[in-house]
Amino acid sequence: MEYNFFRDYNYYRNVFKGISMPFAFVDMDMFTKNTEDIIKRSGNKKIRIASKSIRCVDLIKKILSSDPIFQGIMCFHPLEAIHLSEQGFDDLLIAYPVYANQQISAICKEIKKNKTIILMADLPDHVQQLNRIAEQENCIIPVCMDIDMSSNFGSLHFGVRRSSITTVEQAEILGEQIKNLKNIRFEGIMGYEAQIAGVGDITDSVARNLVIPVLKKRSIKELAQRRAAIVNKIQAQGHQLKFVNGGGTGSAETTITESCITELTVGSGFYSPGLFDHYKQFRHLPAAAYAIEITRNPYPNIYTCYGGGYTASGSIERNKLPIPYLPVGAKLIDTEGAGEVQTPIVYKGTEKLKLGDPIFMRHAKAGELCERFNSLLLVKDGKIIDEVKTYRGEGKCFL
C-alpha cells in the first residue's frame, strides 16, 4: 500500500474546518503505516499491545484485527482489564501488581468465565495474597513474574526501580514459593528494559548523546544474560512458561535478538508521540495530535491559545512538555511553557494566523493524551472518517 504523508498546516486546518477546539485526532494513514512498520521491527515475535499507550477500545480492536502477530494486551490497571474483558478481549496481562482484595476478587470472577487475565508479582506477599483470594473464590490465577531489567554501573543506576527481583537467586526463591501455592499458576516472565525502550538516543545535551549509547550497549548485553539465566532457572524448577515478555517501542531491535523472548510489548509506536522523535534505530510517524484555538494576539508573532497544557508524567523535564507541531516553526515560550487554561505560542513563519485558527500540538507521551479528551477524530485521505471514544469518553477513570 502506498501513502502520501505530506502534512502541512493547511492540510489539517482544512480537514478540521468548523470543528470546535480543543480536540484530539489520529491520522489513520500514519497509524496504519506505523502498525506495518512495528510488524516489520518485531522479527516475527508475537506482539502484545500496551493499552496504556492507546486507551481507546476501537483502536485496540483495529490493531488486533490487522495481523495475527498481534496477540494479547498488556493492561495498566485491574479494572481496565475487567472492562476490556467485558468488551470481548482476552489474553490480558496486567503489567503491575494488584494487591487490593476487591480488585483481585473481581479478576477471579472474570477468570471463572474462562477469560485469561494474568496478574503480576515480584514479592512473596504478592503471590500469597493472590493465592489466598483465589482459594476463597475457588479459582486458579495465572501469574507472571516481573523481573528487574535495570543495570548498575558502580554508583550509577541505569534504568527504573520497578521490581524487587534483580538476581537469579531471588527469582528462584519466588519460583519455589509459587510451586507450593495451589491456587496460582506460573504463566510467564516479564522484564521491561525501560532504559533501552524509553530513553531516546538524541537529546539537547552533547554529553548525554555521547554517554547514553555507551550505557545502552553495556546494559543490553548484561540484561540479556540475566533474563536468559532467570528463564532457564524457572524452567528447571518445572514451571511450564507460556510466554517470556520483553521490550517496548524503543527496544524492539535488541529485544528480538534474545532467544528466550517469545513476545514484545509495543504501545507508543502506534501514535508515535514527541518523545519518540529521539531514536536513531527507527522513526515512526506522528499519528496522534491535538488542536488548540488561537484566542489572543498580544504581541507580534505571539499567539495565545485556549488550553493545551497537557504535560506528560515522569521526571519534571522540558521534554515532557507538549510540542507545537504545525505550523512548522511554532514554539513554546521558555518562561511560560504550556498552560492549563492558555498557552502562548511564538510563530514567525509565513502562515497568516488569526483568531479562531488552530495550533496543532503533539503530546510527549502516547495514551496520556486520551485522559484529556472524550473522543478521537479519525482522519484518512484528508477527511474525517469517524469519531471514537477514549476510555475517558466511556466514563472510565482507572488511575
Buried (B, 14 or more C-beta within 10 A) or exposed (E): EEEEEEBEBEBBBEBBEEEEBBBBBBBBBBBBBBBBBBBEBBEEBBBBBBBBBBBBBBBBBBBBEBBEBBBBBBBBBBBBBBBBBEEEBEBBBBBBBBBEEEBBBBBBEBBEEEBBBBBBBBBBEBBBBBBBBBBEBEBBBBBBBBBBBBBEEEEEEBBBEBBBBBEBEBBBEBBEBBEEBEBBBBBBBBBBBBBBBBBBBEBEEEEBBEEBEEBBEEBBEBBBEBBBBBBEBBBEEEBEBBBBBBBBBBBBBBBBEBEBBBBBBBBBBBBBBBBBBBBEEBEBBBBBBBBBBBBEEEEEEBBBBBBBBBBBEBEEEEBBBBBBBBBEEBEBEEEEBBBEEBBBBBBEEEBEBEEEBBBBBBBBBBBBBBBBBBBBBBBBEEEEEEBBBBBBBBEBEBE
